[in-house]
Amino acid sequence: MNILANSGGIGAQVLNFDLSKPLGDEEFCNLELALGTHSVLCFPSQQLSSTQLKEFAERFGTLEINVANTFQDPVHPEVMILSNKVDATGQPIGFKDAGQDWHTDMSYSKDIAFANVLYGTEIPYRDGQPLGNTAFCSTRRVYEAVPEDLKEQLKGMTVTHDFAKFWDNMRKRPGSARPPLTPAQRAAKPPVSHPIFIKHPISGDTVLYANPGYAIRINELGEAESDRILNMLFELQLKPEFHYEHRWRVGDVLMWDNIGTLHNAVADYNSDEHRYILRCQVMADRYFPRGTQAMAI
């Protein structure tokens, strides 16, 4: 295993490592530390079955079955299909618009996510350049950039996150095929609150745990003041100096830390430029047991 940090300070390449083989304890510890340090890890040139992808991902925690309960691997429901391809009848075979705005997966859940593991088997290209890249923002760097007086003001406060916010906003986009959430789906993911600043379980760094995809209210503030501060924080997160964009290649396995980053799936490809990616969502129950809250600072 050779871990090569990216020049921009976010992300690293893990070279000469075959994820189809069982992960040893020392290898697991090295990768866990690397993820806490670099936030995003890319394992290039992999050849995996959905079973092997699932077995690698679940070493890091319990795998979540998505609340939408659709577009799943036929053998492993924990493996979601992200794709803009259709079958012979014209029906979609995967989520074609998953993650297409800045967000943190599972911040809308009482039990938060630790990591995502994605495996790209078909990547669109145009003029020799990959499309559908995944952009990341460092929540540690954003926290460091928050003015000290605002950090002091917000310390100990909590933010409400709502699954329906992201879903409903995606439905408003032209051409969206997302159906409305059913009452059962909304009831399965009611709004939840988390500390606005939390301590990262691996690095110990403080991060800003609020994102434009799901965060709707700072609970200890009035609505107008909450909106003003959240908008200020969201604008800070959009600054390019906190960003890294992964350029996909066929065979890449991309793993990222949902506590140390926000992410955004860049939707710059057309319906005839095909993308097919398998995804596993790793929960944070190794660090925050089910039913407990992330550690506030």
C-alpha positions in Angstrom: 0.0 0.0 0.0 1.3 3.4 -1.0 -0.7 6.4 0.2 0.1 9.5 -1.9 -1.4 12.8 -0.7 -2.9 15.2 -3.3 -1.1 18.5 -3.8 -4.1 20.6 -2.8 -4.2 19.3 0.8 -7.5 17.3 0.5 -7.5 13.7 -0.6 -5.0 11.0 -1.4 -4.4 8.2 -3.8 -4.0 4.7 -2.4 -1.8 2.9 -4.9 -0.8 -0.8 -5.3 -3.7 -2.0 -3.3 -6.3 -4.7 -4.3 -9.6 -4.2 -2.7 -10.9 -7.6 -3.9 -8.8 -9.3 -1.2 -9.9 -9.4 2.5 -8.7 -6.3 4.4 -6.2 -7.2 7.2 -6.3 -5.5 10.6 -3.1 -3.5 10.0 -4.4 -2.4 6.6 -7.7 -1.4 8.1 -6.0 0.8 10.7 -3.8 2.4 8.1 -6.8 3.2 5.9 -8.8 4.5 8.8 -6.0 6.9 9.8 -5.5 8.0 6.2 -9.2 8.7 5.8 -9.2 10.8 9.0 -6.1 12.6 7.8 -7.0 13.2 4.1 -10.8 13.0 4.1 -11.0 11.5 0.6 -9.2 8.3 -0.6 -9.1 7.1 -4.2 -8.2 3.4 -5.0 -7.6 3.3 -8.8 -7.8 0.4 -11.2 -10.0 -1.9 -9.1 -12.0 -4.8 -10.4 -14.7 -5.7 -7.9 -18.0 -7.5 -7.7 -20.8 -5.9 -5.7 -20.1 -8.5 -3.0 -16.5 -7.5 -2.7 -17.4 -3.8 -2.6 -19.9 -4.5 0.2 -17.3 -6.6 2.1 -14.7 -3.8 2.0 -17.2 -1.1 3.0 -18.7 -2.9 5.9 -15.3 -3.3 7.6 -15.7 0.4 8.5 -19.2 0.2 10.0 -22.8 -0.9 9.4 -24.1 -0.3 5.9 -27.3 1.7 5.5 -30.1 0.7 3.2 -31.3 3.9 1.6 -34.7 5.2 2.7 -35.9 5.5 -0.9 -35.5 1.7 -1.1 -35.0 1.6 -4.9 -32.2 1.1 -7.4 -30.5 -1.5 -5.3 -28.1 -4.3 -6.3 -30.3 -7.5 -6.7 -28.3 -9.5 -4.2 -27.1 -6.7 -1.8 -29.7 -4.0 -1.0 -26.9 -2.1 0.8 -25.3 -1.5 -2.6 -27.1 1.4 -4.4 -26.9 2.0 -8.2 -26.2 5.5 -9.4 -26.7 5.8 -13.1 -28.4 7.7 -15.9 -28.8 4.6 -18.0 -32.1 3.0 -18.9 -33.2 -0.6 -19.6 -34.7 -2.0 -22.8 -38.1 -0.6 -21.9 -36.8 2.9 -21.2 -37.0 2.6 -17.4 -34.1 4.0 -15.3 -31.8 1.4 -13.7 -30.3 3.8 -11.1 -30.6 7.2 -9.4 -29.6 9.6 -12.1 -29.5 12.7 -10.0 -28.1 11.5 -6.7 -26.1 14.0 -4.7 -26.3 16.9 -7.2 -25.9 19.7 -4.8 -23.7 20.4 -1.7 -24.6 18.2 1.2 -23.5 15.7 3.8 -25.0 12.3 3.6 -27.1 11.1 6.5 -26.9 14.4 8.4 -30.7 14.1 8.3 -30.5 10.9 10.4 -30.2 10.6 14.2 -27.4 8.1 13.6 -25.0 9.9 11.3 -22.8 8.5 8.5 -19.1 8.0 8.6 -18.1 7.3 5.0 -19.3 6.7 1.4 -17.6 4.1 -0.8 -18.3 4.4 -4.5 -17.1 2.2 -7.4 -17.1 3.6 -10.9 -17.6 1.0 -13.7 -18.7 3.4 -16.5 -17.6 7.1 -16.6 -18.7 9.6 -19.3 -16.0 11.4 -21.2 -16.2 14.4 -23.6 -13.2 15.7 -25.6 -10.9 13.4 -23.5 -12.1 14.8 -20.2 -14.1 13.0 -17.5 -17.6 14.2 -16.7 -19.6 13.7 -13.5 -16.8 14.5 -11.2 -17.3 14.6 -7.4 -16.4 17.8 -5.6 -15.6 18.0 -1.9 -15.3 20.8 0.7 -13.3 20.4 3.9 -15.5 20.9 7.0 -12.3 21.3 9.1 -10.9 24.1 7.0 -14.3 25.9 6.9 -14.5 25.7 10.7 -11.0 27.2 10.9 -12.2 30.1 8.7 -15.3 30.9 10.8 -14.7 34.2 12.6 -13.7 33.7 16.2 -16.6 35.8 17.6 -19.0 33.7 15.6 -17.4 30.4 16.8 -17.9 31.6 20.3 -21.5 32.6 19.7 -22.4 29.3 18.1 -20.5 27.0 20.5 -22.9 24.5 22.1 -25.7 25.3 19.6 -27.5 22.7 17.5 -28.9 22.6 13.9 -32.0 20.8 12.6 -31.4 18.7 9.5 -34.3 17.6 7.2 -34.2 14.8 4.6 -37.2 16.3 2.8 -35.3 19.6 2.1 -32.9 18.1 -0.4 -35.4 15.7 -1.9 -38.0 18.4 -2.5 -35.4 20.8 -3.9 -34.2 18.1 -6.4 -37.8 17.6 -7.5 -38.0 21.3 -8.5 -35.2 20.9 -11.1 -36.3 20.8 -14.7 -36.7 17.3 -16.0 -36.6 15.7 -12.5 -38.2 12.2 -12.4 -38.1 12.0 -8.6 -41.5 11.1 -7.2 -42.8 12.9 -4.1 -41.9 11.3 -0.8 -44.6 9.1 0.5 -45.9 9.8 4.0 -44.2 6.6 5.1 -40.8 7.8 3.8 -41.2 11.2 5.5 -42.1 9.4 8.7 -39.1 7.2 8.4 -36.8 10.2 8.3 -38.2 13.0 10.5 -36.1 16.2 11.1 -33.3 15.7 13.6 -30.8 17.9 15.4 -27.0 17.7 15.7 -24.4 20.0 17.3 -23.2 22.6 14.9 -19.6 22.0 15.8 -18.4 18.4 16.4 -15.1 16.7 17.1 -13.9 14.3 14.4 -13.6 10.8 15.9 -10.3 10.0 14.2 -8.4 13.3 13.8 -9.8 15.0 16.9 -10.3 18.2 14.7 -13.3 20.4 15.1 -15.6 20.5 12.1 -18.6 22.5 11.0 -21.5 20.0 10.8 -24.1 22.0 8.9 -24.7 21.8 5.1 -26.9 23.5 2.6 -28.5 20.3 1.5 -30.2 19.4 4.7 -29.6 22.0 7.4 -32.7 24.2 8.0 -32.4 25.9 11.4 -30.0 26.8 14.2 -32.4 25.9 17.0 -31.2 28.3 19.6 -31.6 31.4 17.4 -34.6 33.2 16.0 -35.6 32.3 12.5 -34.3 35.4 10.8 -30.9 35.3 12.7 -30.7 31.5 12.0 -31.2 32.1 8.3 -28.6 34.9 8.2 -25.9 32.9 9.9 -26.6 29.6 8.0 -26.5 31.5 4.7 -23.1 33.1 5.8 -21.8 29.6 6.6 -23.0 28.1 3.4 -21.3 30.9 1.4 -18.1 30.2 3.2 -18.4 26.5 2.3 -18.6 27.4 -1.4 -15.2 29.2 -1.5 -12.9 27.3 -3.8 -9.9 27.3 -1.5 -11.7 24.7 0.7 -12.5 22.4 -2.3 -11.1 19.4 -4.1 -12.7 17.8 -7.2 -12.1 14.1 -8.0 -11.9 13.3 -11.7 -13.3 9.9 -12.2 -11.7 7.0 -14.1 -13.2 3.6 -14.8 -12.2 1.3 -11.9 -11.9 4.0 -9.3 -13.1 3.2 -5.8 -13.6 6.6 -4.1 -14.1 6.7 -0.3 -14.8 9.8 1.6 -15.4 10.9 5.2 -18.9 12.4 5.7 -17.8 14.1 8.9 -14.8 15.8 7.4 -16.4 16.8 4.1 -19.4 18.0 2.2 -19.7 16.8 -1.4 -21.5 17.6 -4.6 -22.0 15.3 -7.7 -21.2 17.6 -10.7 -24.0 17.1 -13.2 -22.3 18.2 -16.4 -23.1 15.2 -18.6 -26.1 14.4 -20.9 -28.5 11.5 -20.9 -26.5 9.8 -23.7 -23.2 10.1 -21.8 -23.5 7.2 -19.5 -22.4 6.9 -15.9 -22.7 3.8 -13.7 -21.5 3.7 -10.1 -22.1 1.4 -7.2 -22.4 3.0 -3.8 -22.3 1.9 -0.1 -23.1 4.1 2.8 -21.2 3.4 6.0 -22.7 4.5 9.2 -20.7 6.0 12.1 -21.7 3.4 14.7 -18.1 2.4 15.3 -17.5 5.8 16.8 -21.0 6.9 17.9 -23.1 3.9 19.1 -26.6 3.8 17.7 -28.9 6.3 19.5 -26.1 8.5 20.7 -25.1 11.9 19.4 -21.8 13.0 17.8 -19.4 14.6 20.3 -20.0 18.4 20.5 -17.2 20.8 21.3 
